[in-house]
């Protein structure tokens, strides 16, 4: 397997044209490269499989820290606000990883084709997990990346290989828990539905009673299972999404701080600035100034 990981790293090195996130010709497949360790960066992981070919990273969800490298893979089963930090990378051996995004529907369609399983998940599973990578998974990932050199084969073969990769996930250590998120009527699936409702418009006030009713759960059960799945409360979840969206608007648009606060659902700019500083460590104004200085240094 080490030989295949080395081959995967070599291919990713050639395909990553710049630092950071690199889109590819294959839909839902992205590569990431970093030639040095990074600070902790806040972002939102969409439902995805992450495979590291070289280097190592830590991801923090709520109060839980995950470390993974070329010996393991990470799965995010739904949209999750996280803090990520690359801890092993250099110019000689940059951090190299690939991300395969998937939808609950793609998992459900695959599960419906498999023999029924006796689920043994006692409660709603956490929507993020790290497990040992297998040779079969790396082999399929390698074949998928190699398609980038055979453009005419991508439309036909890429969906088949992606299906194989998802099948490997379902057959692996996280499989039983991943199936829960795609299983209609399960508590994990209900929480996944609630997260779709929250993320559809993060500026809307969050009424837990209404949300729990929409997904067919009592308020107490909703709170319990939401925290099991996301490692945070519904209010904390929405707040983190709002603050991360606010930071994106601040850095990429010519918005004033008050306008950004309003766009993500804050009625009070002062409250927004306090919570922003508490979460990111700097006020919105100082954070924007730091971002501009770092950007000018890179150009």
C-alpha positions as CSV (number, residue, x, y, z in Angstrom):
1,X,0.0,0.0,0.0
2,X,2.9,2.4,0.6
3,X,3.9,2.1,-3.0
4,X,0.4,3.2,-4.1
5,X,0.3,6.0,-1.6
6,X,3.6,7.3,-3.0
7,X,2.2,7.1,-6.5
8,X,-0.9,8.9,-5.4
9,X,1.2,11.6,-3.8
10,X,3.2,12.0,-7.0
11,X,0.1,12.4,-9.1
12,X,-1.4,14.9,-6.7
13,X,1.8,16.9,-6.7
14,X,1.6,17.1,-10.5
15,X,-2.1,18.0,-10.5
16,X,-2.1,20.7,-7.8
17,X,-1.1,23.8,-9.8
18,X,-1.2,26.1,-6.8
19,X,-1.3,26.2,-3.0
20,X,-4.6,25.6,-1.3
21,X,-7.7,24.1,-2.9
22,X,-7.5,22.9,-6.5
23,X,-10.7,22.0,-8.5
24,X,-10.4,19.1,-11.0
25,X,-12.1,18.0,-14.2
26,X,-13.9,15.3,-12.2
27,X,-17.1,16.7,-10.6
28,X,-17.0,16.6,-6.8
29,X,-13.2,15.8,-6.6
30,X,-10.8,18.4,-5.3
31,X,-7.1,18.4,-4.3
32,X,-5.4,20.4,-1.6
33,X,-1.7,21.3,-1.3
34,X,0.3,23.1,1.4
35,X,4.0,23.5,1.4
36,X,4.2,24.5,5.0
37,X,2.3,24.0,8.2
38,X,-0.7,26.3,8.8
39,X,-2.5,28.1,11.6
40,X,-5.9,26.7,12.6
41,X,-8.3,27.8,9.9
42,X,-12.1,27.8,10.2
43,X,-14.2,26.3,7.4
44,X,-17.3,24.2,6.8
45,X,-16.8,20.6,5.6
46,X,-19.5,19.4,3.3
47,X,-20.3,15.7,3.2
48,X,-17.0,14.3,2.0
49,X,-14.3,11.7,2.1
50,X,-10.8,13.1,2.7
51,X,-7.7,11.0,1.9
52,X,-4.2,12.3,2.7
53,X,-1.4,11.1,0.4
54,X,1.3,12.9,2.2
55,X,1.6,15.0,5.4
56,X,-0.8,15.2,8.4
57,X,-3.7,17.3,9.6
58,X,-5.8,17.9,12.7
59,X,-9.5,18.8,12.6
60,X,-11.5,20.1,15.5
61,X,-15.2,19.6,15.7
62,X,-16.8,20.9,18.9
63,X,-14.5,19.7,21.7
64,X,-13.2,16.7,19.7
65,X,-9.9,16.7,17.9
66,X,-9.1,14.3,15.0
67,X,-5.6,13.6,13.7
68,X,-5.2,11.9,10.4
69,X,-2.5,11.2,7.8
70,X,-1.6,8.9,5.0
71,X,-2.5,5.9,7.2
72,X,-6.1,7.0,7.7
73,X,-9.1,8.8,6.1
74,X,-11.6,11.2,7.5
75,X,-15.3,11.2,6.7
76,X,-17.7,14.1,7.2
77,X,-21.3,12.9,6.8
78,X,-22.9,16.4,6.6
79,X,-22.1,20.1,6.6
80,X,-19.9,20.7,9.7
81,X,-18.2,23.9,10.9
82,X,-14.7,22.8,11.8
83,X,-11.2,24.2,12.6
84,X,-8.5,22.5,10.6
85,X,-4.7,22.8,10.8
86,X,-2.0,21.2,8.7
87,X,0.7,20.0,11.0
88,X,3.1,18.1,8.7
89,X,4.2,19.8,5.4
90,X,7.3,21.3,3.8
91,X,8.6,22.4,0.5
92,X,10.3,19.1,0.0
93,X,7.3,17.1,1.1
94,X,4.1,19.2,0.8
95,X,0.8,18.2,2.4
96,X,-1.3,16.6,-0.4
97,X,-4.8,15.4,-0.1
98,X,-7.9,14.6,-2.1
99,X,-11.5,15.3,-1.3
100,X,-14.5,13.4,-2.7
101,X,-17.8,15.2,-2.0
102,X,-21.0,13.1,-1.9
103,X,-24.7,13.5,-1.2
104,X,-27.0,11.6,1.2
105,X,-28.9,10.6,-1.9
106,X,-25.8,8.9,-3.4
107,X,-25.3,6.9,-0.2
108,X,-29.0,6.0,0.0
109,X,-29.0,4.9,-3.7
110,X,-26.0,2.6,-3.0
111,X,-27.4,1.3,0.3
112,X,-30.7,0.4,-1.5
113,X,-28.7,-1.9,-3.8
114,X,-26.9,-3.7,-1.0
115,X,-28.1,-6.6,1.1
116,X,-29.9,-5.4,4.2
117,X,-27.8,-5.0,7.3
118,X,-28.7,-5.4,10.9
119,X,-27.8,-2.0,12.2
120,X,-26.1,-2.0,15.6
121,X,-25.7,1.8,16.1
122,X,-27.0,2.4,19.6
123,X,-27.5,6.2,19.2
124,X,-27.1,8.8,16.5
125,X,-23.5,8.6,15.4
126,X,-21.1,11.6,15.3
127,X,-21.1,12.9,11.8
128,X,-17.2,12.9,11.6
129,X,-14.9,10.0,12.0
130,X,-11.3,8.9,11.2
131,X,-10.4,5.3,10.3
132,X,-7.5,3.3,9.0
133,X,-7.2,3.5,5.2
134,X,-7.4,0.2,3.2
135,X,-5.5,-0.9,0.1
136,X,-8.8,-1.2,-1.8
137,X,-9.7,2.4,-1.0
138,X,-6.4,3.7,-2.1
139,X,-6.4,1.6,-5.2
140,X,-9.8,3.0,-6.2
141,X,-8.7,6.6,-5.4
142,X,-5.5,6.1,-7.5
143,X,-7.5,4.9,-10.5
144,X,-9.9,7.9,-10.1
145,X,-7.0,10.4,-10.2
146,X,-5.4,8.7,-13.2
147,X,-8.5,9.5,-15.2
148,X,-7.4,13.1,-15.3
149,X,-4.9,12.0,-17.9
150,X,-7.7,10.4,-19.9
151,X,-10.2,13.1,-20.3
152,X,-12.5,11.2,-22.7
153,X,-12.9,8.4,-20.1
154,X,-14.0,10.7,-17.2
155,X,-17.7,10.8,-18.1
156,X,-18.0,7.0,-18.2
157,X,-15.5,5.7,-15.7
158,X,-15.4,8.4,-13.0
159,X,-19.0,7.7,-11.7
160,X,-18.3,4.0,-11.6
161,X,-15.1,4.5,-9.6
162,X,-16.7,7.0,-7.3
163,X,-19.5,4.5,-6.7
164,X,-16.8,1.9,-5.8
165,X,-15.2,4.3,-3.4
166,X,-18.5,4.9,-1.6
167,X,-19.1,1.2,-1.5
168,X,-15.7,0.7,0.2
169,X,-16.7,3.3,2.8
170,X,-20.0,1.5,3.4
171,X,-18.2,-1.8,3.8
172,X,-15.6,-0.3,6.2
173,X,-15.4,0.6,9.8
174,X,-17.7,3.7,9.5
175,X,-20.2,2.0,7.2
176,X,-22.9,1.2,9.7
177,X,-22.9,4.7,11.0
178,X,-22.8,6.3,7.5
179,X,-25.8,4.2,6.5
180,X,-27.7,5.8,9.4
181,X,-27.5,9.3,7.8
182,X,-29.0,7.9,4.6
183,X,-31.7,5.8,6.3
184,X,-35.0,7.6,6.1
185,X,-36.7,7.7,9.5
186,X,-33.5,7.2,11.5
187,X,-32.7,9.8,14.1
188,X,-29.4,10.6,12.3
189,X,-31.3,11.2,9.1
190,X,-33.7,13.5,10.9
191,X,-30.8,15.6,12.2
192,X,-29.4,15.7,8.7
193,X,-32.8,17.1,7.5
194,X,-32.7,19.7,10.2
195,X,-29.2,20.8,9.2
196,X,-30.4,21.2,5.6
197,X,-33.2,23.5,7.0
198,X,-30.7,25.5,9.1
199,X,-28.2,25.9,6.2
200,X,-30.9,26.9,3.7
201,X,-31.0,30.4,5.3
202,X,-28.6,31.0,8.2
203,X,-29.9,34.5,8.6
204,X,-33.3,33.2,9.8
205,X,-33.9,33.0,13.6
206,X,-33.6,29.5,14.9
207,X,-36.7,28.2,16.7
208,X,-35.8,24.7,18.0
209,X,-39.4,23.9,18.8
210,X,-40.4,24.5,15.2
211,X,-37.4,22.8,13.7
212,X,-37.8,19.6,15.9
213,X,-41.5,19.5,14.9
214,X,-40.6,19.7,11.2
215,X,-38.3,16.6,11.4
216,X,-40.7,14.7,13.6
217,X,-38.8,14.7,17.0
218,X,-39.6,16.0,20.5
219,X,-37.5,19.0,21.6
220,X,-35.6,16.9,24.1
221,X,-34.8,14.1,21.7
222,X,-33.8,16.7,19.0
223,X,-31.4,18.4,21.3
224,X,-29.9,15.1,22.4
225,X,-29.4,13.6,18.9
226,X,-28.3,16.9,17.4
227,X,-25.4,17.1,19.9
228,X,-24.5,13.4,19.3
229,X,-24.2,14.1,15.6
230,X,-22.6,17.5,15.5
231,X,-20.8,17.7,18.9
232,X,-22.6,21.0,19.5
233,X,-26.1,22.4,20.2
234,X,-28.3,23.7,17.4
235,X,-27.7,27.3,18.5
236,X,-23.9,26.8,18.6
237,X,-24.1,25.2,15.2
238,X,-25.9,28.1,13.6
239,X,-23.7,30.6,15.3
240,X,-20.6,29.0,13.9
241,X,-22.1,28.9,10.4
242,X,-23.1,32.5,10.6
243,X,-19.6,33.7,11.8
244,X,-17.8,31.7,9.1
245,X,-20.2,33.1,6.4
246,X,-19.6,36.5,7.8
247,X,-15.9,36.1,7.5
248,X,-16.2,35.0,3.9
249,X,-18.3,38.0,3.0
250,X,-15.9,40.3,4.8
251,X,-12.9,39.0,2.9
252,X,-14.5,38.5,-0.6
253,X,-17.0,41.3,-0.8
254,X,-16.9,45.1,-0.3
255,X,-19.3,44.9,2.7
256,X,-19.2,47.1,5.8
257,X,-19.1,45.3,9.1
258,X,-22.7,46.3,9.9
259,X,-24.0,45.1,6.5
260,X,-22.2,41.7,7.0
261,X,-23.7,41.4,10.4
262,X,-27.2,42.0,9.0
263,X,-26.7,39.6,6.1
264,X,-25.9,36.6,8.4
265,X,-28.8,37.3,10.8
266,X,-27.4,39.6,13.5
267,X,-29.5,42.6,14.5
268,X,-26.8,44.2,16.6
269,X,-23.4,45.0,15.0
270,X,-21.8,45.3,18.4
271,X,-23.0,41.8,19.4
272,X,-21.7,40.5,16.1
273,X,-18.3,42.1,16.6
274,X,-18.1,40.6,20.1
275,X,-18.9,37.1,19.0
276,X,-16.7,37.4,16.0
277,X,-13.7,38.4,18.1
278,X,-14.4,35.6,20.6
279,X,-14.6,33.0,17.8
280,X,-11.7,34.2,15.5
281,X,-9.5,35.9,18.1
282,X,-9.7,39.3,16.3
283,X,-12.4,41.9,15.7
284,X,-13.9,42.0,12.2
285,X,-11.9,45.2,11.4
286,X,-8.6,43.8,12.6
287,X,-9.2,40.5,11.0
288,X,-9.9,42.2,7.6
289,X,-6.7,44.3,8.0
290,X,-4.6,41.2,8.7
291,X,-6.1,39.4,5.7
292,X,-5.3,42.4,3.4
293,X,-1.8,42.6,4.7
294,X,-1.2,38.8,4.2
295,X,-2.7,39.0,0.7
296,X,-0.5,41.9,-0.4
297,X,2.6,40.0,0.8
298,X,1.7,37.1,-1.4
299,X,1.4,39.2,-4.5
